[in-house]
Amino acid sequence: MSEDPRTRRFDALGPWLEACRAAGLAHAVLRTTDEIRAEPAKERGVTVGPVRRATLLAYDQGVLLRVVLDDPPADLGGQLRDAGLTLRVVVDHLG
């Protein structure tokens, strides 16, 4: 399956913020998802615990700028507002 040319994916928050700044964007969507996920334990077996994932989306002239952060910093919203972005926040709780 080929990558959609209308979506630019980023691996980290810094490059995503730079792309938003370079495009002159002032608005973004922050979607956080809280879910319970099983992970392999160090010794054996499985541990189950909460995981938070943040997806940041911004739209620039037909191109979607997207970054996904696992376990984002607690002050992510503040960092984004400090960078000059107005946020629309959507929260999902999956159980």
N, C-alpha and C positions, 0 to 999 in steps of 0.2 A: 504494500500500500504506500503510495507516494505522499510526501508531506504537502499539505495545503499551502500554496504560495501566498495566500492571504493572511497567514498566521506566522508571526515571528515569535519563536519560543526562546526563552532565556533560562540559563541555569542558575542564576543568582539575582538577588535584589538589586545590587549596584548597577550592573549593565542595563537592567530593565528601567531603573530610574533615569539613567543617562539617556536612553532612547526616548523616554517620555519627555524629558527636558529638551532634548534636541528637536523633537517634533512640536514643542510648544504646547503640550497637553496639560490641562488643568484638572481633568476629571478622570476617575478610575473606579472600578468595582473591586471590592475586597470581599471574597467569599471564603468563609472559614467553615470547615467541616470537622466536627468532633465525632470520632467513632471508636469502637472497641476493636482492637486488632490482636490476633495471636502472633507471637514471635517465638522462634526457637530459643530455649534457655541455654545458658552456658554449659551446664553439665549434661542434662538430658531433659526431655520433656518440652513443655511449652509454657510460656507465660502469657497472660492476657492483660492488656492495659489500654488506657486511653491514648489516642493519637490525634493530634490536631494538624490539619493541612490547610494552608492558605493558598488560594488562587487569586492572582492579581491580573486584571484585564484592563486594557486601555485601547481605544479605537482611534486610528489616525488614517484618514483618507482611504478607506477601504482595506486597511491592514490592521489586524488584531495583534496587539502586543500582549504576550502571556508569559507569566512565570508562576511556577508551583513551588511552594516552600513547605517542607515537612518540619513540624515542630518550630513554627516561626517565633521570633522574639516576642515577649509579652508586650513590648511597646511599639509593635509594628504600625498600628494606626497612627500613633504620634509621630513616628519617623516619616510616614507618608505625608501627613499634614505639614510637618516641618519642611518637607521637600516641595510644598506648594500645591499638593494635590487635594482636591475636594473628593471625598469618598462616598460611595454608596456601599453600605455594608449589608451583606446577606450572610446569615448564620444557619447552618444545617446541623442537626443532632441526629446521628445515626446510631442505632443501638442494636 
